[in-house]
Amino acid sequence: MKTIHAIYENGVFRPVDAVELPENCKVEFEPRIVEAADGRPDLDDVYEVLGKRFDSRQSDVAEQHDEHQP
């Protein structure tokens, strides 16, 4: 059995790498959330930052666009 890594986007699981399976075959799997290997923040991290920005009630945040950059 081979592990296939995928990203869930817009209601569809998209494999990260090429998958060697016949077209239109049925598969069965149990999704398990794993850490992003590429170091990018997950959606919870993004929503946390956006929520803080929204709660700040600042209307013009363009001046601080570098605030969350590495």
Secondary structure, DSSP 8 states (H G I E B T S, - for coil): -----EEEETTEEEESS-----TT------------TT----HHHHHHHHHHHHHTT-S--GGGTTTT--
